[in-house]
């Protein structure tokens, strides 16, 4: 409960709903994103690694409307789940709500997932938070099951759930993408007019970091500013955080940014580290600064090209 006697998860849900509507009516996109073209094509099996995220396609590839509504519901549930996770990490209710507000300002994990509703990230993220919460509550079997389902949507789900909860149980979810890689045959790499357009699908580990993200990794604006207010608050909060939470954040950021060496996106990847980042960022914020952060956070970011 909070000061006005309303359950915190309810307010967290209202925050996510508010920002969902703001994004819905403030931004326009044309057509499908490159990733959506792979996931939502019912006629062709997608190439690796898309094909290994098999569960959303199994459920929704023939019903794109249901896929989009499942994505909306998943992002709505992320708010209350994140609130509960932050409270389990020892935060006060007002700190957890501030964390939810900061989360909805992250375009890499919130904004993009409302603009492009045919991705797998939405389902993967809600299962990541649910698995994290179960692990923090000691419900290890449920945590493993949720991570296993989430791992069928995105291989990031069990990894970041384990890091966010500091528990090895969610890593059981890695079984799903491992088995998928062994038993599911990927589709052909598309060959458009430019044969080199999808070169990164052939040898991603060898090539992507050097040819695609290499220059962007050195761009501090792209690497830091998408965190908004957290770019300032995270270092300040480190003086208040427990060693366990600091360790969680360190691992999450190393893994999050490490993905840039084997994938072509930027903050769509590294902002998956948001749970411990948020938990630390809000620790040292005085109450009088809340209105300032709430107002400024959405604008403390560069122009972002999410695809």
Buried (B, 14 or more C-beta within 10 A) or exposed (E): EBEEEEEBBBBBBBBBBEBBEBBEEEEEEEEBBEBBBBBBBEEEBBBBBBBBBBBBBEBBBEEBEEBBEBBBEBBBBBBBBBBBBBBBBBBBBBBBBBBBBBBBBBBBBBBBBBBBBBBBBBBBBBBBBBBBBBBBBEBBEBBBBBBBBBBBBBBBBBBBBBBBBBBEBBBBBBBBBEBBBEEBEBBEBBEEEEEEEBBBBEEBEEBBBEEBBEEBBEEEEBBBBBBBBBBBBBEEBBEEBEEEBBBBBBBBBEBBBEBBBBBBBBBBBBBBBBBBBBBBBBBBBEEEEBEEBBEEBBEBBEEBEBE
